[in-house]
């Protein structure tokens, strides 16, 4: 057993969520450099992970090159996260902080914005410039925003993506550093929506 596993210290799971084109990828890169600069073991991930077989099916759907039932595409997004689940847990337990560009909250927010039942989306997910991709439509993004509001809980920190990119970066650094420190002190891993 590694030293940090014995002490309860672990990496933090930092998830960046938001509407399409809200600046998540830009901030993921900046946050990665910031934490690396402070000497923290850290990796940057993103979902969907378009490199896997499942990810390629998702990518084709998002690019409007294939059609899928709304429930089926929801389950594919979920499967895409399950593909990486044990690797994710191992990384966190061994002390690596993960910056993840979209996670299960996107799964629920986007599918429920299409009209799927939000509770079904949560269960199916975890237990088992506009005009580009399929979802990048203003009216649909408004519905996603409403779904995100429903999902909001105490673990969330909200940053205004309308701010200049440097200001977003600074606020994110403060929030994330606090989170990384809490995890290093031994905050246990827990399941999403477990209660
Ligand atoms: N989806 C995803 C589901 O339906 N279910 C799921 O389970 C999951 C995981 C693909 C789609 O899949 C859906 C959600 C999506 O519709 P994606 O590939 O992550 O997900 O799609 P996007 O969010 O659109 O990713 P992008 O990389 O296109 O956008 P980002 O990362 O939000 O934005 P970014 O950083 O690339 O920035 C966009 C532009 O804005 C500028 C940048 O320079 C860039 O040009 N910018 C700013 N400009 C002004 N002020 C700022 N503060 C700025 N920050 C960035």
Boltz pocket constraint, residues with backbone or C-beta under 6 A from the ligand:
constraints:
  - pocket:
      binder: B
      contacts: [[A, 18], [A, 19], [A, 20], [A, 21], [A, 22], [A, 23], [A, 24], [A, 25], [A, 26], [A, 27], [A, 47], [A, 48], [A, 62], [A, 74], [A, 77], [A, 78], [A, 101], [A, 102], [A, 103], [A, 104], [A, 106], [A, 107], [A, 108], [A, 110], [A, 111], [A, 133], [A, 135], [A, 136], [A, 161], [A, 162], [A, 163], [A, 164], [A, 165], [A, 166], [A, 168]]
      max_distance: 6.0
